[in-house]
Amino acid sequence: MIVNFNAGELRKLRSLRTPAGIQKLMDAMPYHLADTAWSPRRVLRELSAHCLEGAIFAAAALRVIGFPPLIVDLEAEHDTDHVIAVYQIDGHWGALAKSNYSGCRYREPVYRTLRELAMSYFEDYFNLRGERTLRTFSRPVNLKRFDPLAWMTTEKPVWFIPEHLLDVSHEQLITPRMARRLVRVDARSKAAGLLGMRRR
């Protein structure tokens, strides 16, 4: 048994089979706006998640099907951060994610480096003013470091994970000079990115 998931939970997670299968389940989950930090067990029970919970859930599901449980933090300016679960196939990186923005979710494993993968989110990462806001990405964090805290199955909030992300080193994606030259997202791209967005 993988760190205290029960037999039924393991059957459900193993039935997803691939990273794309995990993403399909997450896409079917409603995005919720509560200020919560549910464990993967709670997400699996409620079948709902936001960005942080989705990435943590995806990392746990990846672990069950044979990948390391890795997450990466994408930091933004004048916007909220985004957390993604990452994985490698044949030496190339892909990502799983839950987002209220349609373009900030799944990535196929075709990126040679984590920087390439992070940059693939740049155009779709904007705030409600249409400003492109993505600035940095973290090194991968292997969530097995939190196994003593039962991060996958606890009924308590897992705030210790985002708190740890605050201390992880991040790499700049663009220079300050580049940032000053950025133009806002056009109306059509903005509308596409906000398709299906849940609002408070």
N, C-alpha and C positions, 0 to 999 in steps of 0.2 A: 504494500500500500504506500502511495506517495504522500508522505507527510500528512497523514490522517484524513485524507479524503475517504469517504465511505465507498462501499462497493458500487452503489447506484450512481454516485457522483463520478466515479472513475469510468463506469460504462458510458455515461453521457459524454464525458470529455473525450474518451477514446473514440467514440463514434464520429467525432468531428474529423478525424483522420489526418487532415492537412492544415497548413496555415490558412489557406483559402476557406476551408470548412469552418475554422474558428471565426474568421472575419464574417462569413455568411450569418452565423448565429448572432454575432454582435450587431450586424446591420439590422437584424430583425428585432433587436431589443429597442424599446423606446428609450430616448435620451432623457434623463431626468436632471432637474436643475437644483436639487437639494445640495446643501453644503455637507456632504457625507464622505466617508472614506471606507466603503464596504470592502470586505475581503472577497476573494473569488467565490468562496462558498455562498456568501450572501448574494452576490451578483447572480450566481447560478440559480439560487432559489427565487429571487425576485424577478429575474429576467429583465433587468433594467440596469443602466449604468450611465455615468458621465465619462468624460475624457480620462481622468486619473484612474477611476475604477475599471474602465474598459482595458486600459493598458496593463494594469496589474492582473486582471482576469486573463487576458490574452497570454501574458507571460506564464501564468500557471498552466493554462491549457497547452501551450507550447511544450512545457516541461513534461506533461503527461504523455505527449506523443513523441517525445524523444529529443527535444531541443533544450538548450539552456534557457532559463527564465530571465531574459535580458530586457531592460527598459532603457530608454534614452529620453532625456528632458530637452525640449525645444523651448528656448527662452525668447520672449518677445518684449518689445518696447511699446508702451501705451496700449497694452493688450494683455490677455491672460496667456500663461505658458501652456504648452501642449505636451503630453507624455505619450510615447509610442512604445510598443513592444517590438523588438527587432529579432531577426533570425537570419541565418546564412544557409544557402544551398549552393553547392559547387563553388564556394568561395565568394558568392555575391550576396549582398544584403537586401532584405525586404523588410516590410513593416506591417504591423496590424495596429489599428487604432479606432477609437470611438470618438466622433466629433459632431458638434452641432453645425459644422460647416462641411458641405458635401465633398470638397476637394482635399480634406485633411485626414483621410482614412487610410485605406489599404495601399500598399506599394508592392509590386511584384519584385521577386529577388533577382534584380538585374543590375544593381548598383555595386560598383567595384569597391567603394569606400563608404564609410559612414557619412563623410562630408557630402559625397554625391547624393546619398539618400536624404540627408537633411535638406540639401538645396532643392530637392524635388518638391518640397513643401513650400518653397518661397513664394511663388506666384499665387498660390491659393490661401496664403496665410495673411489675412487682413482683418482690420477691425471694422466696426460699423460705420466709421467715417471713410472707409475705403483706403486707409493707409496700409501699406505693406509693412508688417511689423516684426517679422522673424529676424532675430539677430544672432543667436548662438545655439550651439547644441552641446550636450554633455557626452562624456565617455559613457559606454554602456555600464549599467549597474546590474550585477547578477543578484537576483532577489533571494537566492539560496542563503545569502548572508543573514537573512531574517528568519531562517527556519526555526531557531530557538524561540521566536515570538509567534510561531504558528501563523505566519502571514497569509497562508492560503485558506485556512479554515477557521480562524478565530471569529467569534461573534462581536469582538470589540473593534472599534475603528482602527485602521492601519495608518494613522497620520505619521507614524515614524518613517514611512517610506518617502512621502514628499518632503518631510523635514530633512531626510538624508540627502535628497536631491539638491537642496540648497547649498550643501557643502561640497558637492562634486564639481570638479573643474569643468569649465565650458570653453569651447573654441569659437572664436568669432567667425561668422559667415561672410559679413561684408564690413568694409571700413566705414568710419564716420563720414568720410567724403562721399562715398557711394550712397550712404543713407540720406544725405542732404539733397541728392539729385533725384531721389525716388519720386515718381508721380503716383497719384491715386489710381486705384483700380477703376476701369471703365464700368459704366452702369450695367452692361450686359454680363460681364464677368462677375460683378458683384451679385447680381440676381441669381446667376447659376450657383455661386458659392453658398448663397443663403437658402437654396431650395430645400424645403422641408425643415427649416430651422425652427426649433421650439423656443418660445419667448416666455418670459415671466409674466 
